[in-house]
Amino acid sequence: MRQLIEELKEQGIIFDKGLSSVEISTIEKKYDLIFPSEMKSLYRKALLISRGFYNWRDFSERNTQLIKQVLNRPTDSLLNNTSEIDWSESWGSEPANQMEREEVLREKIQSAPKLIPIYSHRYITSFQDRENPVFSIVGSDIIYYGENLISYLEIEFGCKSRSDMDITKIEPVSFWSDLL
């Protein structure tokens, strides 16, 4: 982890001191989320605060509203544009009725695993018992952008090429992986 932090610093990424366990607990309660273990490990060592990252330590009204908006952006965007979602075979037969189709999609979106923003429109799931892939999400355009948090940061900031990513190693995430 330290090597990654040094490589990111060489790329111009700005860090603040790491979050304490109390700060992490406060953040998780405030935003109703649980950081995955790899994110907690990184954030305990150093908090990325360069432009585009989310400053989880800043509880100002403006920043809190921004983070809440970004937390909801993927699901809000899909809920407002269900017609842009391609039906996945894993969801069963597509309803012939448009209203039924939209209702099924709304239920799937609302029950999808929670995503946590990392940087700009890059998100990670919060599973604790597995590696979490990183998704790039803009509306209904969704791709994998890292096998895990470390892989993602290396790819995003030029320490590693996206072509080095092995998507066969990624354990699919309910609903989100279906949209790829």
N, C-alpha and C positions, 0 to 999 in steps of 0.2 A: 504494500500500500504506500509506503514511504517513497519508493522508487517512482510510482505513478504520480504522486504529488510533486516530486521534483521535476519530472518530465512535463507536467502541466504548468508548473511555474516557469519553466524554460519557454513554454509556448505563450507566456504572458497572462496566464490565469491568475487572478488575485484570490487569496485565501484570507480568512479571518481565523482566529483561534477556534479550536474544536468546540462542539457543543457538549455541555455536561449532561449527565444522565437525567438530572432534574429538568434541564431545558428540553431534552428530547421528549420526556414524558409530558411536559406542558404543551409542546407543539402537537404531539399526537392527540391529546385531549382537545385542544383548541380547534383542530381541523378534522377531528374524527377520522383518524387514519393511523396506520401502524407502519413505520418505516421498515422496509425489509432489512435483514441483519447486515447485508453488505453495505447498505446505505448508512446504517447506524455506525458501522465500523469506520467508514470514511469520515462521516460528519463528527465523530468523536475526536478524530485526529485533526481535521481541518474542515472549515466550512467554506465552500466555493461561493464567492460573492461577486465575481466579475459580471459585467453586463450580460443579461440573458439568463443568469442563474437566479434562483429564488432565495432571498435572504430570510431563512426561517427564523432567525433570531430577532428580526425587526417586527415588533408587534404594533407598530403605528397603524392607525385606522386605514390609511391609504394602502399600505403593504398587505395588511390582513385581507382587505377587500380584493386586492389583486390576486393573492394566492387562492382565495375562495373561488374567484372567477375562473382561474386557470385550472383548478381542481375539477370544476364542473364543465369546462369547455368541451372535452371530447363527447360526453354523453349529451349535453345540451345541443351541440351541433348535429349529432345524429338524430336526436328526437325531433329536431326541427326540419330534418331533411330525410325522412325515412324512404322517400321515393328514390334516393340516390344509392341506397344500400342494395348490393347484389345478394340475392338469397343464397345461403349456404346449404349444401346437401345435408350437412350434419344436423340441421334444424328440422329435418323431415320434409314432407311435401309442402310446397309453397301454396298457401291459400289462394284460390282463384279470385276471391272477393278482395278488392283493394282495402276496404275498411278492416277486414279480418287480418290481412297481411300487416297493416300498420299496427294493429293492436298487438299481434304476436311480436313484432319488432320492438315495440315500446316496452313490453314485458322483458324481452331479452336484454335490451339496453339498460333498463333499470336494475336488473339482477346481475349484470356483468361485474366481474371483479373490479375493485376500485383501482384507479391509476393515480400515481403520484408524479407531479412534474419535477423534472430534473433541470432542464435547460430549454428555453424557448418552447418548442412544441414536441419535446421528447419526454416520454413518460415511462415509468416502470411500475409493475404490479407489486403488491405488497405481501406476497406469500412468504411465510417464514421458513418453510420446510423444503425449499428448493431454490434453484437459481431463477432469477427473474429476468426475462428478456426486456430489452428497451424497445419501445415503439416510437416511431415518428408518426404523429397524427395531425393531419390538416383536413378537417371535415371528414369525409368518408375515404380519403386517401390515407391508407395505413400500411406501413411497412415495418419490418424489423430493422432496428438500427444498432443493435448490439446483442450478443449472446447473453450478456449480463452487464452490470454496472461498469465494471473495469473495462471490459471489451468496448462498451459504448464510448466511454471517455477517451480511450486510446484512438478509436475511430474518429470521433467528432473533432478531436484536436490534433490530428495528423501524426500521432505516434504509431498508427497502424492503419492499413488500408481497409476499406469496407469489403473489398474482395477477399480479405483474409478471414472474414466471418464465415463460420460453418453453421448454416441454419439447420442442418440435420441434427445438431446438438441441442437445439432449442426445444424445450418441452412446451407444447402448445398451451395457450391460455384460453380457457373457455370464453367464447364470444369474440374476444379481440383477435385471436388468431384466425377465426373463421372469416374475418373481414379481409384478410390478406389476399 
